[in-house]
Amino acid sequence: MQEEVLLLDLPARQDVDATGAADTPCAQCKSRGLCWPSDLDPGALERVGRAVLARRTVKQGEVLIHQGERFQNVYAIQSGFFKTVVISSDGREQITGFQMTGEFVGLDGIERDQHSCAAVALEDSEVCALPFVRLEALAREMDVLQRHLHRVLSQDIVVKSNAMLLLSSIRGDKRLASVLINLAQRLHARGFPATELDLRMTRMDLSNFVCLKYETVSRILSQLVADGILEIRRRHVRILDHAALTQLASLQARGGVPRTVP
């Protein structure tokens, strides 16, 4: 029996010409307000756009970044959805996060000049490749861009710390509720209804990420439906009782409730 796939509809991707080049510069990109600070003036945006090495289409299931690959670029997701995966020496895979339109992948390579995880497209996606040395050079010249990069890197650290707390401190139903709330918040920031989710990862991927068995995730989702908290129709998830899901997701931990989980 084929595994059910939960889809995540994201904003329509930018039109490209036959060569794959963008029809409009970075300053005209619909995702610019997600990738770059809103107070970056048009001239600065144009300079950032010129730093883009290439805009690339990544097909569903294609690997954008290989684990162990030499670090050269970070990638801004212009449209689409990715998962990041760490593969152990014995071949086991652990999903470390999900990234969507307006977010970056590849930041893990900065520390050792080598990527510590792989990035795989969960749907047909488009990314802008940004050579990190060019981005660093621009940041040294533009304070607003430098602050933005520092914020992006800081958020990445916080997200990973919260993910560790999430997986080590709470029950399975809380883990799953936290992920659903986080996805809803991130989608809402991109113009989607706060209570509507069309997920792109499979339930197997979701189970892997929260470190639960596939059957356990299915049972938790069924219970949330029975409790009137969620409505699930094939690929679509609707949050019927946002307060109840938020309460379930809250962490009873010394550090309080994390604001984001990847």
Secondary structure, DSSP 4 states (H G I P E B T S, - for coil): -PPPB-----PPPPPB-TTS-BSS-GGG-TTHHHHS-TT--HHHHHHHHHH--EEEEE-TT-EEE-TTPBP-EEEEEEE-EEEEEEE-TTS-EEEEEEEETT-EE-GGGTTTTB-SSEEEESSSEEEEEEEHHHHHHHHHH-HHHHHHHHHHHHHHHHHHHHHHHHHHHS-HHHHHHHHHHHHHHHHHTTTS-TTEEE--SBHHHHHHHTT--HHHHHHHHHHHHHTTSEEEETTEEEES-HHHHHHHH---STT---S---
